[in-house]
Amino acid sequence: MYDLLQDCSGVNITINAGQLREAIDYCVKETRKELNQQIINANTGIYQTNNV
């Protein structure tokens, strides 16, 4: 749980259970937005690559 929250930018990690739930909700919402945008990009032929 802690590692998951560390990976989400913009989330302050706290011990408070209510704030932890808020942070998880925020992280899920942001991840969902990113995934939806990737789906839209794929459907419209816009591809982003990560060259390593």
N, CA, C, O and CB atoms as a CASP TS submission, in Angstrom:
PFRMAT TS
TARGET T0000
AUTHOR 0000-0000-0000
METHOD Language model
MODEL 1
PARENT N/A
ATOM      1  N   MET     1       0.827  -1.185   0.000  1.00  0.00           N
ATOM      2  CA  MET     1       0.000   0.000   0.000  1.00  0.00           C
ATOM      3  C   MET     1       0.874   1.252   0.000  1.00  0.00           C
ATOM      4  O   MET     1       0.650   2.182  -0.775  1.00  0.00           O
ATOM      5  CB  MET     1      -0.943  -0.004   1.208  1.00  0.00           C
ATOM      6  N   TYR     2       1.865   1.260   0.874  1.00  0.00           N
ATOM      7  CA  TYR     2       2.774   2.399   0.975  1.00  0.00           C
ATOM      8  C   TYR     2       3.527   2.606  -0.332  1.00  0.00           C
ATOM      9  O   TYR     2       3.671   3.738  -0.795  1.00  0.00           O
ATOM     10  CB  TYR     2       3.764   2.196   2.130  1.00  0.00           C
ATOM     11  N   ASP     3       4.015   1.506  -0.938  1.00  0.00           N
ATOM     12  CA  ASP     3       4.744   1.594  -2.207  1.00  0.00           C
ATOM     13  C   ASP     3       3.853   2.140  -3.310  1.00  0.00           C
ATOM     14  O   ASP     3       4.300   2.938  -4.134  1.00  0.00           O
ATOM     15  CB  ASP     3       5.292   0.221  -2.609  1.00  0.00           C
ATOM     16  N   LEU     4       2.600   1.716  -3.330  1.00  0.00           N
ATOM     17  CA  LEU     4       1.652   2.211  -4.327  1.00  0.00           C
ATOM     18  C   LEU     4       1.507   3.720  -4.225  1.00  0.00           C
ATOM     19  O   LEU     4       1.534   4.421  -5.237  1.00  0.00           O
ATOM     20  CB  LEU     4       0.286   1.534  -4.157  1.00  0.00           C
ATOM     21  N   LEU     5       1.354   4.214  -3.021  1.00  0.00           N
ATOM     22  CA  LEU     5       1.171   5.648  -2.830  1.00  0.00           C
ATOM     23  C   LEU     5       2.428   6.430  -3.172  1.00  0.00           C
ATOM     24  O   LEU     5       2.339   7.562  -3.648  1.00  0.00           O
ATOM     25  CB  LEU     5       0.760   5.937  -1.403  1.00  0.00           C
ATOM     26  N   GLN     6       3.595   5.847  -2.939  1.00  0.00           N
ATOM     27  CA  GLN     6       4.840   6.523  -3.287  1.00  0.00           C
ATOM     28  C   GLN     6       4.943   6.735  -4.788  1.00  0.00           C
ATOM     29  O   GLN     6       5.529   7.721  -5.234  1.00  0.00           O
ATOM     30  CB  GLN     6       6.040   5.724  -2.786  1.00  0.00           C
ATOM     31  N   ASP     7       4.381   5.823  -5.571  1.00  0.00           N
ATOM     32  CA  ASP     7       4.460   5.910  -7.022  1.00  0.00           C
ATOM     33  C   ASP     7       3.517   6.947  -7.614  1.00  0.00           C
ATOM     34  O   ASP     7       3.647   7.290  -8.789  1.00  0.00           O
ATOM     35  CB  ASP     7       4.168   4.574  -7.622  1.00  0.00           C
ATOM     36  N   CYS     8       2.583   7.449  -6.837  1.00  0.00           N
ATOM     37  CA  CYS     8       1.607   8.407  -7.341  1.00  0.00           C
ATOM     38  C   CYS     8       2.048   9.819  -6.983  1.00  0.00           C
ATOM     39  O   CYS     8       2.118  10.185  -5.809  1.00  0.00           O
ATOM     40  CB  CYS     8       0.198   8.113  -6.772  1.00  0.00           C
ATOM     41  N   SER     9       2.342  10.600  -8.007  1.00  0.00           N
ATOM     42  CA  SER     9       2.783  11.966  -7.739  1.00  0.00           C
ATOM     43  C   SER     9       1.622  12.787  -7.192  1.00  0.00           C
ATOM     44  O   SER     9       0.466  12.543  -7.534  1.00  0.00           O
ATOM     45  CB  SER     9       3.353  12.620  -9.016  1.00  0.00           C
ATOM     46  N   GLY    10       1.927  13.738  -6.362  1.00  0.00           N
ATOM     47  CA  GLY    10       0.909  14.620  -5.818  1.00  0.00           C
ATOM     48  C   GLY    10       0.191  14.080  -4.605  1.00  0.00           C
ATOM     49  O   GLY    10      -0.780  14.679  -4.142  1.00  0.00           O
ATOM     50  N   VAL    11       0.651  12.958  -4.081  1.00  0.00           N
ATOM     51  CA  VAL    11      -0.007  12.355  -2.923  1.00  0.00           C
ATOM     52  C   VAL    11       0.898  12.497  -1.709  1.00  0.00           C
ATOM     53  O   VAL    11       2.049  12.060  -1.734  1.00  0.00           O
ATOM     54  CB  VAL    11      -0.349  10.860  -3.186  1.00  0.00           C
ATOM     55  N   ASN    12       0.382  13.106  -0.646  1.00  0.00           N
ATOM     56  CA  ASN    12       1.117  13.163   0.612  1.00  0.00           C
ATOM     57  C   ASN    12       0.815  11.904   1.397  1.00  0.00           C
ATOM     58  O   ASN    12      -0.350  11.571   1.617  1.00  0.00           O
ATOM     59  CB  ASN    12       0.748  14.433   1.431  1.00  0.00           C
ATOM     60  N   ILE    13       1.847  11.205   1.819  1.00  0.00           N
ATOM     61  CA  ILE    13       1.652   9.950   2.543  1.00  0.00           C
ATOM     62  C   ILE    13       1.499  10.260   4.030  1.00  0.00           C
ATOM     63  O   ILE    13       2.364  10.889   4.640  1.00  0.00           O
ATOM     64  CB  ILE    13       2.842   8.966   2.298  1.00  0.00           C
ATOM     65  N   THR    14       0.382   9.807   4.599  1.00  0.00           N
ATOM     66  CA  THR    14       0.121  10.015   6.020  1.00  0.00           C
ATOM     67  C   THR    14      -0.338   8.706   6.633  1.00  0.00           C
ATOM     68  O   THR    14      -0.647   7.746   5.928  1.00  0.00           O
ATOM     69  CB  THR    14      -0.938  11.127   6.240  1.00  0.00           C
ATOM     70  N   ILE    15      -0.376   8.683   7.945  1.00  0.00           N
ATOM     71  CA  ILE    15      -0.813   7.486   8.662  1.00  0.00           C
ATOM     72  C   ILE    15      -2.331   7.496   8.857  1.00  0.00           C
ATOM     73  O   ILE    15      -2.941   6.443   9.042  1.00  0.00           O
ATOM     74  CB  ILE    15      -0.101   7.385  10.026  1.00  0.00           C
ATOM     75  N   ASN    16      -2.932   8.673   8.817  1.00  0.00           N
ATOM     76  CA  ASN    16      -4.368   8.810   9.034  1.00  0.00           C
ATOM     77  C   ASN    16      -5.149   7.982   8.020  1.00  0.00           C
ATOM     78  O   ASN    16      -4.949   8.118   6.813  1.00  0.00           O
ATOM     79  CB  ASN    16      -4.785  10.282   8.951  1.00  0.00           C
ATOM     80  N   ALA    17      -6.045   7.120   8.518  1.00  0.00           N
ATOM     81  CA  ALA    17      -6.784   6.198   7.644  1.00  0.00           C
ATOM     82  C   ALA    17      -7.662   6.939   6.640  1.00  0.00           C
ATOM     83  O   ALA    17      -7.752   6.534   5.481  1.00  0.00           O
ATOM     84  CB  ALA    17      -7.646   5.260   8.480  1.00  0.00           C
ATOM     85  N   GLY    18      -8.298   8.002   7.065  1.00  0.00           N
ATOM     86  CA  GLY    18      -9.144   8.775   6.153  1.00  0.00           C
ATOM     87  C   GLY    18      -8.340   9.393   5.033  1.00  0.00           C
ATOM     88  O   GLY    18      -8.752   9.374   3.873  1.00  0.00           O
ATOM     89  N   GLN    19      -7.189   9.941   5.387  1.00  0.00           N
ATOM     90  CA  GLN    19      -6.335  10.542   4.374  1.00  0.00           C
ATOM     91  C   GLN    19      -5.731   9.477   3.469  1.00  0.00           C
ATOM     92  O   GLN    19      -5.519   9.716   2.280  1.00  0.00           O
ATOM     93  CB  GLN    19      -5.230  11.366   5.030  1.00  0.00           C
ATOM     94  N   LEU    20      -5.452   8.303   4.028  1.00  0.00           N
ATOM     95  CA  LEU    20      -4.928   7.205   3.224  1.00  0.00           C
ATOM     96  C   LEU    20      -5.955   6.808   2.172  1.00  0.00           C
ATOM     97  O   LEU    20      -5.611   6.575   1.014  1.00  0.00           O
ATOM     98  CB  LEU    20      -4.563   5.993   4.114  1.00  0.00           C
ATOM     99  N   ARG    21      -7.201   6.734   2.578  1.00  0.00           N
ATOM    100  CA  ARG    21      -8.263   6.398   1.616  1.00  0.00           C
ATOM    101  C   ARG    21      -8.366   7.463   0.532  1.00  0.00           C
ATOM    102  O   ARG    21      -8.514   7.140  -0.647  1.00  0.00           O
ATOM    103  CB  ARG    21      -9.621   6.244   2.334  1.00  0.00           C
ATOM    104  N   GLU    22      -8.287   8.725   0.925  1.00  0.00           N
ATOM    105  CA  GLU    22      -8.316   9.819  -0.048  1.00  0.00           C
ATOM    106  C   GLU    22      -7.166   9.693  -1.036  1.00  0.00           C
ATOM    107  O   GLU    22      -7.346   9.872  -2.240  1.00  0.00           O
ATOM    108  CB  GLU    22      -8.253  11.178   0.664  1.00  0.00           C
ATOM    109  N   ALA    23      -5.988   9.384  -0.517  1.00  0.00           N
ATOM    110  CA  ALA    23      -4.808   9.256  -1.371  1.00  0.00           C
ATOM    111  C   ALA    23      -4.972   8.111  -2.363  1.00  0.00           C
ATOM    112  O   ALA    23      -4.613   8.244  -3.533  1.00  0.00           O
ATOM    113  CB  ALA    23      -3.554   9.037  -0.520  1.00  0.00           C
ATOM    114  N   ILE    24      -5.510   6.996  -1.904  1.00  0.00           N
ATOM    115  CA  ILE    24      -5.733   5.847  -2.789  1.00  0.00           C
ATOM    116  C   ILE    24      -6.769   6.210  -3.852  1.00  0.00           C
ATOM    117  O   ILE    24      -6.583   5.901  -5.029  1.00  0.00           O
ATOM    118  CB  ILE    24      -6.199   4.600  -1.976  1.00  0.00           C
ATOM    119  N   ASP    25      -7.849   6.860  -3.447  1.00  0.00           N
ATOM    120  CA  ASP    25      -8.877   7.276  -4.401  1.00  0.00           C
ATOM    121  C   ASP    25      -8.287   8.203  -5.460  1.00  0.00           C
ATOM    122  O   ASP    25      -8.579   8.068  -6.648  1.00  0.00           O
ATOM    123  CB  ASP    25     -10.040   7.973  -3.671  1.00  0.00           C
ATOM    124  N   TYR    26      -7.454   9.146  -5.017  1.00  0.00           N
ATOM    125  CA  TYR    26      -6.807  10.077  -5.940  1.00  0.00           C
ATOM    126  C   TYR    26      -5.916   9.322  -6.922  1.00  0.00           C
ATOM    127  O   TYR    26      -5.943   9.580  -8.126  1.00  0.00           O
ATOM    128  CB  TYR    26      -5.983  11.122  -5.165  1.00  0.00           C
ATOM    129  N   CYS    27      -5.135   8.397  -6.399  1.00  0.00           N
ATOM    130  CA  CYS    27      -4.215   7.624  -7.230  1.00  0.00           C
ATOM    131  C   CYS    27      -4.982   6.818  -8.279  1.00  0.00           C
ATOM    132  O   CYS    27      -4.604   6.802  -9.450  1.00  0.00           O
ATOM    133  CB  CYS    27      -3.362   6.687  -6.358  1.00  0.00           C
ATOM    134  N   VAL    28      -6.046   6.159  -7.862  1.00  0.00           N
ATOM    135  CA  VAL    28      -6.857   5.356  -8.783  1.00  0.00           C
ATOM    136  C   VAL    28      -7.472   6.248  -9.857  1.00  0.00           C
ATOM    137  O   VAL    28      -7.483   5.897 -11.037  1.00  0.00           O
ATOM    138  CB  VAL    28      -7.968   4.596  -8.016  1.00  0.00           C
ATOM    139  N   LYS    29      -7.976   7.392  -9.444  1.00  0.00           N
ATOM    140  CA  LYS    29      -8.602   8.324 -10.386  1.00  0.00           C
ATOM    141  C   LYS    29      -7.593   8.813 -11.426  1.00  0.00           C
ATOM    142  O   LYS    29      -7.896   8.851 -12.619  1.00  0.00           O
ATOM    143  CB  LYS    29      -9.207   9.523  -9.631  1.00  0.00           C
ATOM    144  N   GLU    30      -6.393   9.187 -10.972  1.00  0.00           N
ATOM    145  CA  GLU    30      -5.358   9.658 -11.891  1.00  0.00           C
ATOM    146  C   GLU    30      -4.910   8.546 -12.841  1.00  0.00           C
ATOM    147  O   GLU    30      -4.705   8.784 -14.031  1.00  0.00           O
ATOM    148  CB  GLU    30      -4.157  10.194 -11.106  1.00  0.00           C
ATOM    149  N   THR    31      -4.760   7.331 -12.308  1.00  0.00           N
ATOM    150  CA  THR    31      -4.356   6.198 -13.140  1.00  0.00           C
ATOM    151  C   THR    31      -5.420   5.916 -14.188  1.00  0.00           C
ATOM    152  O   THR    31      -5.098   5.655 -15.347  1.00  0.00           O
ATOM    153  CB  THR    31      -4.106   4.945 -12.276  1.00  0.00           C
ATOM    154  N   ARG    32      -6.681   5.967 -13.788  1.00  0.00           N
ATOM    155  CA  ARG    32      -7.786   5.733 -14.722  1.00  0.00           C
ATOM    156  C   ARG    32      -7.781   6.779 -15.835  1.00  0.00           C
ATOM    157  O   ARG    32      -8.002   6.450 -17.000  1.00  0.00           O
ATOM    158  CB  ARG    32      -9.138   5.754 -13.979  1.00  0.00           C
ATOM    159  N   LYS    33      -7.525   8.055 -15.473  1.00  0.00           N
ATOM    160  CA  LYS    33      -7.466   9.115 -16.481  1.00  0.00           C
ATOM    161  C   LYS    33      -6.353   8.843 -17.483  1.00  0.00           C
ATOM    162  O   LYS    33      -6.547   8.983 -18.690  1.00  0.00           O
ATOM    163  CB  LYS    33      -7.255  10.483 -15.814  1.00  0.00           C
ATOM    164  N   GLU    34      -5.177   8.451 -16.973  1.00  0.00           N
ATOM    165  CA  GLU    34      -4.044   8.163 -17.848  1.00  0.00           C
ATOM    166  C   GLU    34      -4.347   6.995 -18.780  1.00  0.00           C
ATOM    167  O   GLU    34      -4.040   7.055 -19.971  1.00  0.00           O
ATOM    168  CB  GLU    34      -2.798   7.861 -17.019  1.00  0.00           C
ATOM    169  N   LEU    35      -4.944   5.942 -18.249  1.00  0.00           N
ATOM    170  CA  LEU    35      -5.276   4.779 -19.078  1.00  0.00           C
ATOM    171  C   LEU    35      -6.317   5.134 -20.134  1.00  0.00           C
ATOM    172  O   LEU    35      -6.201   4.707 -21.283  1.00  0.00           O
ATOM    173  CB  LEU    35      -5.789   3.628 -18.204  1.00  0.00           C
ATOM    174  N   ASN    36      -7.326   5.908 -19.762  1.00  0.00           N
ATOM    175  CA  ASN    36      -8.333   6.339 -20.731  1.00  0.00           C
ATOM    176  C   ASN    36      -7.703   7.159 -21.847  1.00  0.00           C
ATOM    177  O   ASN    36      -8.067   7.005 -23.013  1.00  0.00           O
ATOM    178  CB  ASN    36      -9.428   7.150 -20.038  1.00  0.00           C
ATOM    179  N   GLN    37      -6.756   8.034 -21.496  1.00  0.00           N
ATOM    180  CA  GLN    37      -6.086   8.847 -22.511  1.00  0.00           C
ATOM    181  C   GLN    37      -5.259   7.970 -23.442  1.00  0.00           C
ATOM    182  O   GLN    37      -5.221   8.215 -24.648  1.00  0.00           O
ATOM    183  CB  GLN    37      -5.192   9.909 -21.850  1.00  0.00           C
ATOM    184  N   GLN    38      -4.597   6.950 -22.898  1.00  0.00           N
ATOM    185  CA  GLN    38      -3.824   6.033 -23.733  1.00  0.00           C
ATOM    186  C   GLN    38      -4.732   5.278 -24.696  1.00  0.00           C
ATOM    187  O   GLN    38      -4.364   5.051 -25.848  1.00  0.00           O
ATOM    188  CB  GLN    38      -3.041   5.046 -22.862  1.00  0.00           C
ATOM    189  N   ILE    39      -5.912   4.889 -24.232  1.00  0.00           N
ATOM    190  CA  ILE    39      -6.877   4.201 -25.102  1.00  0.00           C
ATOM    191  C   ILE    39      -7.338   5.138 -26.216  1.00  0.00           C
ATOM    192  O   ILE    39      -7.415   4.737 -27.377  1.00  0.00           O
ATOM    193  CB  ILE    39      -8.096   3.696 -24.282  1.00  0.00           C
ATOM    194  N   ILE    40      -7.643   6.374 -25.863  1.00  0.00           N
ATOM    195  CA  ILE    40      -8.060   7.361 -26.867  1.00  0.00           C
ATOM    196  C   ILE    40      -6.947   7.568 -27.883  1.00  0.00           C
ATOM    197  O   ILE    40      -7.197   7.586 -29.088  1.00  0.00           O
ATOM    198  CB  ILE    40      -8.435   8.708 -26.198  1.00  0.00           C
ATOM    199  N   ASN    41      -5.715   7.724 -27.398  1.00  0.00           N
ATOM    200  CA  ASN    41      -4.579   7.920 -28.296  1.00  0.00           C
ATOM    201  C   ASN    41      -4.411   6.739 -29.238  1.00  0.00           C
ATOM    202  O   ASN    41      -4.162   6.921 -30.430  1.00  0.00           O
ATOM    203  CB  ASN    41      -3.298   8.135 -27.495  1.00  0.00           C
ATOM    204  N   ALA    42      -4.546   5.532 -28.708  1.00  0.00           N
ATOM    205  CA  ALA    42      -4.399   4.331 -29.534  1.00  0.00           C
ATOM    206  C   ALA    42      -5.503   4.264 -30.582  1.00  0.00           C
ATOM    207  O   ALA    42      -5.255   3.888 -31.727  1.00  0.00           O
ATOM    208  CB  ALA    42      -4.420   3.065 -28.659  1.00  0.00           C
ATOM    209  N   ASN    43      -6.709   4.624 -30.195  1.00  0.00           N
ATOM    210  CA  ASN    43      -7.841   4.572 -31.123  1.00  0.00           C
ATOM    211  C   ASN    43      -7.772   5.637 -32.202  1.00  0.00           C
ATOM    212  O   ASN    43      -8.374   5.484 -33.265  1.00  0.00           O
ATOM    213  CB  ASN    43      -9.130   4.716 -30.368  1.00  0.00           C
ATOM    214  N   THR    44      -7.041   6.718 -31.939  1.00  0.00           N
ATOM    215  CA  THR    44      -6.926   7.796 -32.926  1.00  0.00           C
ATOM    216  C   THR    44      -5.581   7.781 -33.629  1.00  0.00           C
ATOM    217  O   THR    44      -5.277   8.686 -34.406  1.00  0.00           O
ATOM    218  CB  THR    44      -7.139   9.143 -32.261  1.00  0.00           C
ATOM    219  N   GLY    45      -4.777   6.770 -33.366  1.00  0.00           N
ATOM    220  CA  GLY    45      -3.502   6.627 -34.057  1.00  0.00           C
ATOM    221  C   GLY    45      -2.379   7.462 -33.490  1.00  0.00           C
ATOM    222  O   GLY    45      -1.358   7.647 -34.153  1.00  0.00           O
ATOM    223  N   ILE    46      -2.535   7.966 -32.291  1.00  0.00           N
ATOM    224  CA  ILE    46      -1.465   8.727 -31.640  1.00  0.00           C
ATOM    225  C   ILE    46      -0.749   7.782 -30.692  1.00  0.00           C
ATOM    226  O   ILE    46      -1.322   7.324 -29.703  1.00  0.00           O
ATOM    227  CB  ILE    46      -2.023   9.990 -30.877  1.00  0.00           C
ATOM    228  N   TYR    47       0.493   7.497 -30.997  1.00  0.00           N
ATOM    229  CA  TYR    47       1.233   6.540 -30.180  1.00  0.00           C
ATOM    230  C   TYR    47       2.422   7.236 -29.536  1.00  0.00           C
ATOM    231  O   TYR    47       3.165   7.965 -30.194  1.00  0.00           O
ATOM    232  CB  TYR    47       1.701   5.332 -31.028  1.00  0.00           C
ATOM    233  N   GLN    48       2.590   7.001 -28.248  1.00  0.00           N
ATOM    234  CA  GLN    48       3.752   7.516 -27.536  1.00  0.00           C
ATOM    235  C   GLN    48       4.637   6.340 -27.190  1.00  0.00           C
ATOM    236  O   GLN    48       4.168   5.326 -26.672  1.00  0.00           O
ATOM    237  CB  GLN    48       3.341   8.313 -26.257  1.00  0.00           C
ATOM    238  N   THR    49       5.923   6.480 -27.478  1.00  0.00           N
ATOM    239  CA  THR    49       6.846   5.400 -27.150  1.00  0.00           C
ATOM    240  C   THR    49       7.840   5.891 -26.126  1.00  0.00           C
ATOM    241  O   THR    49       8.188   7.072 -26.091  1.00  0.00           O
ATOM    242  CB  THR    49       7.571   4.881 -28.406  1.00  0.00           C
ATOM    243  N   ASN    50       8.287   4.989 -25.307  1.00  0.00           N
ATOM    244  CA  ASN    50       9.343   5.278 -24.341  1.00  0.00           C
ATOM    245  C   ASN    50      10.598   4.579 -24.823  1.00  0.00           C
ATOM    246  O   ASN    50      10.770   3.378 -24.616  1.00  0.00           O
ATOM    247  CB  ASN    50       8.953   4.815 -22.889  1.00  0.00           C
ATOM    248  N   ASN    51      11.466   5.328 -25.462  1.00  0.00           N
ATOM    249  CA  ASN    51      12.716   4.748 -25.945  1.00  0.00           C
ATOM    250  C   ASN    51      13.693   4.635 -24.792  1.00  0.00           C
ATOM    251  O   ASN    51      14.043   5.631 -24.160  1.00  0.00           O
ATOM    252  CB  ASN    51      13.320   5.595 -27.091  1.00  0.00           C
ATOM    253  N   VAL    52      14.124   3.432 -24.526  1.00  0.00           N
ATOM    254  CA  VAL    52      15.033   3.203 -23.399  1.00  0.00           C
ATOM    255  C   VAL    52      16.424   2.999 -23.922  1.00  0.00           C
ATOM    256  O   VAL    52      17.352   2.789 -23.141  1.00  0.00           O
ATOM    257  CB  VAL    52      14.594   1.992 -22.555  1.00  0.00           C
TER
END
